[in-house]
Amino acid sequence: MKPLIVLLSVFLIAGMVLRAISGDFDIGFAGRIAMSVMLFFTAGGHFAFSKGMEMMVPPFIPFKRTIVYLTGIIEIAGAIGLLIPNVQKLVGLLLIAFFIILLPANVYAATRKVDYQKANFNGSGLNYLWFRVPLQLLFILWVYFSAVYIPNITA
């Protein structure tokens, strides 16, 4: 829920600032700024809650801590890349793939009731997926329309 709040709040604030500066509301740029801030926010969780995040990785996958840190670094790199015009489309496509790859870890974590912040198995369980799967789809569409497709829409 927190990433969604960050994403939407920053989108509105970025849109207002862009409109005040340029006179236009550049939806694509505001969307990339919002996704970048949200990715920095979620990347922080990979370092602050690494033990709980490790619990989200299925047991057959080795080097859990390395994977948690690496995915945090990927989120930071993606956040930066979205703001660089020459690479934003490529970064957008890579982030879409990244979001798709991460979905099974979220499904696994939900089936095991992982609470990554507390590093225990007392989380929301399968009910979490009713929010997480649509949220992941929103992230994919958000990146697609703000970084890959980039309609020239201003208001």
One Martini backbone bead per residue (centre of mass of N, CA, C, O) as a GRO file, in nm:
protein
  155
    1MET     BB    1   0.057   0.064  -0.020
    2LYS     BB    2   0.292   0.264   0.000
    3PRO     BB    3   0.383   0.270  -0.298
    4LEU     BB    4   0.116   0.388  -0.403
    5ILE     BB    5   0.123   0.650  -0.245
    6VAL     BB    6   0.387   0.750  -0.357
    7LEU     BB    7   0.317   0.747  -0.655
    8LEU     BB    8   0.065   0.938  -0.648
    9SER     BB    9   0.182   1.178  -0.494
   10VAL     BB   10   0.420   1.241  -0.682
   11PHE     BB   11   0.256   1.280  -0.936
   12LEU     BB   12   0.101   1.529  -0.839
   13ILE     BB   13   0.341   1.704  -0.760
   14ALA     BB   14   0.492   1.694  -1.030
   15GLY     BB   15   0.263   1.811  -1.197
   16MET     BB   16   0.248   2.085  -1.052
   17VAL     BB   17   0.541   2.171  -1.097
   18LEU     BB   18   0.546   2.149  -1.405
   19ARG     BB   19   0.317   2.350  -1.449
   20ALA     BB   20   0.454   2.593  -1.306
   21ILE     BB   21   0.707   2.598  -1.493
   22SER     BB   22   0.570   2.534  -1.805
   23GLY     BB   23   0.232   2.512  -1.817
   24ASP     BB   24   0.250   2.197  -1.813
   25PHE     BB   25   0.126   1.854  -1.800
   26ASP     BB   26   0.357   1.602  -1.797
   27ILE     BB   27   0.271   1.285  -1.772
   28GLY     BB   28   0.526   1.120  -1.835
   29PHE     BB   29   0.726   1.268  -1.647
   30ALA     BB   30   0.562   1.240  -1.388
   31GLY     BB   31   0.562   0.928  -1.401
   32ARG     BB   32   0.873   0.890  -1.386
   33ILE     BB   33   0.916   1.031  -1.121
   34ALA     BB   34   0.729   0.856  -0.949
   35MET     BB   35   0.864   0.583  -1.009
   36SER     BB   36   1.142   0.660  -0.905
   37VAL     BB   37   1.064   0.717  -0.612
   38MET     BB   38   0.935   0.442  -0.560
   39LEU     BB   39   1.195   0.277  -0.614
   40PHE     BB   40   1.361   0.402  -0.390
   41PHE     BB   41   1.171   0.317  -0.165
   42THR     BB   42   1.178   0.004  -0.219
   43ALA     BB   43   1.485  -0.030  -0.206
   44GLY     BB   44   1.514   0.029   0.095
   45GLY     BB   45   1.384  -0.246   0.184
   46HIS     BB   46   1.626  -0.430   0.093
   47PHE     BB   47   1.805  -0.307   0.338
   48ALA     BB   48   1.613  -0.280   0.595
   49PHE     BB   49   1.458  -0.586   0.512
   50SER     BB   50   1.643  -0.837   0.429
   51LYS     BB   51   1.548  -1.075   0.599
   52GLY     BB   52   1.251  -1.071   0.498
   53MET     BB   53   1.319  -1.084   0.193
   54GLU     BB   54   1.453  -1.363   0.202
   55MET     BB   55   1.177  -1.511   0.271
   56MET     BB   56   1.065  -1.463  -0.035
   57VAL     BB   57   1.269  -1.673  -0.117
   58PRO     BB   58   1.301  -1.958  -0.233
   59PRO     BB   59   1.486  -2.231  -0.119
   60PHE     BB   60   1.617  -2.315  -0.410
   61ILE     BB   61   1.748  -2.034  -0.386
   62PRO     BB   62   2.039  -1.891  -0.386
   63PHE     BB   63   2.163  -1.611  -0.251
   64LYS     BB   64   1.951  -1.423  -0.108
   65ARG     BB   65   2.092  -1.162  -0.019
   66THR     BB   66   2.205  -1.092  -0.295
   67ILE     BB   67   1.929  -1.069  -0.434
   68VAL     BB   68   1.815  -0.846  -0.261
   69TYR     BB   69   2.035  -0.637  -0.322
   70LEU     BB   70   2.021  -0.649  -0.632
   71THR     BB   71   1.723  -0.558  -0.656
   72GLY     BB   72   1.774  -0.285  -0.525
   73ILE     BB   73   1.977  -0.187  -0.739
   74ILE     BB   74   1.786  -0.212  -0.978
   75GLU     BB   75   1.586  -0.002  -0.877
   76ILE     BB   76   1.785   0.233  -0.877
   77ALA     BB   77   1.865   0.217  -1.174
   78GLY     BB   78   1.578   0.251  -1.281
   79ALA     BB   79   1.522   0.527  -1.158
   80ILE     BB   80   1.744   0.669  -1.317
   81GLY     BB   81   1.679   0.574  -1.613
   82LEU     BB   82   1.395   0.715  -1.639
   83LEU     BB   83   1.556   1.015  -1.642
   84ILE     BB   84   1.695   0.916  -1.916
   85PRO     BB   85   1.616   0.971  -2.234
   86ASN     BB   86   1.813   0.761  -2.393
   87VAL     BB   87   1.702   0.501  -2.183
   88GLN     BB   88   1.396   0.483  -2.095
   89LYS     BB   89   1.286   0.255  -2.277
   90LEU     BB   90   1.476   0.030  -2.193
   91VAL     BB   91   1.421   0.053  -1.891
   92GLY     BB   92   1.121   0.000  -1.911
   93LEU     BB   93   1.143  -0.289  -2.024
   94LEU     BB   94   1.315  -0.399  -1.787
   95LEU     BB   95   1.106  -0.335  -1.564
   96ILE     BB   96   0.884  -0.511  -1.668
   97ALA     BB   97   1.042  -0.773  -1.640
   98PHE     BB   98   1.100  -0.740  -1.339
   99PHE     BB   99   0.803  -0.743  -1.243
  100ILE     BB  100   0.745  -1.025  -1.352
  101ILE     BB  101   0.970  -1.180  -1.197
  102LEU     BB  102   0.864  -1.093  -0.900
  103LEU     BB  103   0.580  -1.218  -0.865
  104PRO     BB  104   0.648  -1.506  -0.753
  105ALA     BB  105   0.761  -1.399  -0.483
  106ASN     BB  106   0.489  -1.283  -0.388
  107VAL     BB  107   0.335  -1.547  -0.395
  108TYR     BB  108   0.514  -1.704  -0.204
  109ALA     BB  109   0.490  -1.509   0.037
  110ALA     BB  110   0.182  -1.539   0.067
  111THR     BB  111   0.175  -1.852   0.115
  112ARG     BB  112   0.380  -1.800   0.379
  113LYS     BB  113   0.318  -1.528   0.534
  114VAL     BB  114   0.509  -1.293   0.480
  115ASP     BB  115   0.677  -1.053   0.692
  116TYR     BB  116   0.928  -0.849   0.597
  117GLN     BB  117   0.947  -0.637   0.834
  118LYS     BB  118   0.944  -0.879   1.070
  119ALA     BB  119   1.050  -1.158   0.989
  120ASN     BB  120   0.779  -1.341   0.938
  121PHE     BB  121   0.471  -1.569   0.945
  122ASN     BB  122   0.228  -1.308   0.989
  123GLY     BB  123   0.092  -1.240   0.741
  124SER     BB  124  -0.174  -1.202   0.508
  125GLY     BB  125  -0.138  -1.368   0.266
  126LEU     BB  126  -0.356  -1.426   0.009
  127ASN     BB  127  -0.493  -1.145   0.038
  128TYR     BB  128  -0.250  -0.983  -0.077
  129LEU     BB  129  -0.296  -1.059  -0.384
  130TRP     BB  130  -0.544  -0.872  -0.433
  131PHE     BB  131  -0.331  -0.630  -0.438
  132ARG     BB  132  -0.055  -0.707  -0.576
  133VAL     BB  133  -0.129  -0.785  -0.865
  134PRO     BB  134  -0.258  -0.515  -0.952
  135LEU     BB  135  -0.009  -0.348  -0.877
  136GLN     BB  136   0.185  -0.478  -1.078
  137LEU     BB  137   0.018  -0.398  -1.325
  138LEU     BB  138   0.038  -0.097  -1.278
  139PHE     BB  139   0.344  -0.074  -1.301
  140ILE     BB  140   0.362  -0.175  -1.590
  141LEU     BB  141   0.175   0.040  -1.719
  142TRP     BB  142   0.322   0.288  -1.616
  143VAL     BB  143   0.588   0.235  -1.761
  144TYR     BB  144   0.484   0.210  -2.042
  145PHE     BB  145   0.335   0.503  -2.058
  146SER     BB  146   0.602   0.674  -1.949
  147ALA     BB  147   0.861   0.515  -2.117
  148VAL     BB  148   0.774   0.365  -2.387
  149TYR     BB  149   0.532   0.501  -2.534
  150ILE     BB  150   0.500   0.807  -2.491
  151PRO     BB  151   0.279   1.008  -2.488
  152ASN     BB  152   0.196   1.338  -2.605
  153ILE     BB  153   0.088   1.450  -2.301
  154THR     BB  154  -0.086   1.747  -2.222
  155ALA     BB  155  -0.260   1.991  -1.984
   0.00000   0.00000   0.00000
